[in-house]
Amino acid sequence: MPEQATQPDAHVPEQVVRAQSGGGGGAPADPAGTRLGVFVGGLILALVVGFTLGKLLGPAESPTQGATTGAPASSPDAMGGAHVHSPLASAGSEVGGLSVSSGGYTMAPAAAVFAAPGPQDLKFTINGADGKPVTKFAIMHEKPLHLVVVRRDMTGYQHLHPTMAPDGTWSVRADLATPGVWRAYADFTAINAAGTQTALALGTDLVVAGDHRPQPLPAAAREATVDGQTVVFEGTPVIGASQPLLFTVKQGGATVTGLEPYLGSFGHLVVLRELDLGYVHVHPEPALVNGGVKFWMSAPSPGRYRMFFDYSVGGRVRTAQFTLVVK
């Protein structure tokens, strides 16, 4: 939750209705009465089909129906912008970050094994199909690339923003504080020479030497405490259908009203699947809903997940962490 990415633009196919002229060869013209009857019959059929589908699908509900909303985040790319986000890095039935290479692009770390735990300088390139580092990326949620780092037991979560050198080498300092295997996800949108954008979330393992002691996944809960603030979420993700998740920050029992845009949105949600660490990065609706941050998510599969909700209050970014069970 690839930390900042924009949502794909929805393209609705344009329907073109072509008028058919009468055939040659002296064919008689269609009487006006016949044409009217065909038109009325078609109209009645369309109404019957539409009514039947409406009964089957049920009424559509607005994502913010009946809610009070705050001001939308101001970042243009948070509103849909030019960035096209792929299902591999968004809230769909697919997950990203499972492969170091996809779509003709490869994440190539300069080093993947570290002799001791602690702060590490991570360097990597995103190579194209020609094996050369890519140097042109679209801005998504105010950054050209988001790097999420977490240990494989889903502890030590970090949402980082590397800087890129002219030769395409990305660099950032990460705290690999404990021994074990860590996972690094690069969430980005590359632009090729033809201007085509490809949005991906690639992943690679980082191994830190030492006595590895994995931590058990915490029990599922709907609230988490961060620096004296309580974050609660409502909603239950299901498989195959997007459902709302509303995260609300509270302090002293009252909803915090000072949520600030962070990287173009009022919050970001990274969801990782247990065992394979499949990656889903979800972005919220542009406006606050009843003082909370509302996301829409479809669960990729049954199982246990760890959710990381990033938000900003008073100029400080915090992360609330939750265990989620999808049945």
C-alpha positions, 0 to 999 in steps of 0.5 A, a space after each residue: 500500500 508499491 507508497 504512493 500511486 495513482 488510480 487507473 483512469 476508467 475508460 468507457 468504450 464509446 458506442 457508435 450507432 451507424 444508420 443503415 441505408 436501404 439496399 439497392 436492386 429495387 428493394 421496396 422501402 421499409 414502411 414507416 409503420 414497420 420501422 416504428 414497431 421495431 423501435 418500440 419493440 426494441 425499447 420495451 426489450 431494453 427496459 425489461 432487460 434493464 429492470 431485470 439486471 437492476 433486480 439482480 445486482 441491487 441498487 448501486 451505493 455511493 462510496 460516501 452515501 450519507 457521510 460527511 466529508 472533509 476537503 479533498 487532498 490537493 495533489 493532482 496525481 492523487 485524483 487520478 492524474 496521468 499515472 496509470 496504476 496496474 492491478 499488480 500494485 493496487 487493490 484488486 484480486 491480484 497481488 504484486 511484489 512476488 517476483 523480481 522481474 515482470 513486464 519486461 522490467 527487473 529489480 537489480 539490487 547492488 547487494 542482497 546479503 548483509 553481514 550484520 543487522 543495523 542501518 544499511 545503504 540499499 542501492 538498486 536499479 530497475 532494468 528494462 528489457 535491454 538490460 539497461 537501467 531505466 531513468 524515466 519514471 512517472 510521479 505517483 503520489 508525489 514520488 517517482 518510486 516508493 520502496 517498502 521494506 519489511 522482515 518476512 515475519 512482517 515486522 520492521 515495516 518501513 515506507 521509504 523514498 529513494 533518490 535516483 542518480 543520473 545513471 538510474 541507480 536508486 539509493 536509500 538508507 534502511 534500518 534492517 535492525 534484526 537478523 533474518 530475511 527481509 523483503 523489499 518492494 519497489 512500487 513505480 511506473 516506468 516510462 519507455 522511449 515511446 512514452 508508454 507507462 508500465 506500473 509495477 510492484 517488484 520484490 526482492 529478498 534481503 538477507 541479514 546474517 545472525 540469530 534469526 528469531 521470527 515473531 508470531 503474527 499478532 492476533 486479529 484486531 480492529 484497533 491499534 495504538 500509536 503514540 497515544 492515538 487509537 486507530 480503528 477500522 471498520 469493514 470486512 474485505 471479501 474475495 472478488 468484490 471491493 468492500 469499504 474500509 474506513 480508518 479513523 484516528 482517535 485521541 481521548 475518545 474523540 475523532 482527530 480532526 487534524 489529519 493532513 495529506 501525506 504524499 497526496 492522500 489522507 492516508 496510504 494502506 499497504 497490505 501484505 499476505 502471510 507466507 508469500 508476502 504478496 503485496 497490495 497498495 491501496 489508495 483512499 478516496 480523496 476526501 475524508 469520510 466522517 473524519 476517517 480515511 476510506 479505502 476500497 479493497 478486494 481480498 486476493 485470497 483467504 488467509 491472514 494479512 498484515 495491514 499498514 496504515 500510514 497517516 499524518 497528524 501535526 506534521 508527523 507520519 505514523 503507521 498503525 498496524 493490524 492483522 486481518 483474517 480473510 475467510 
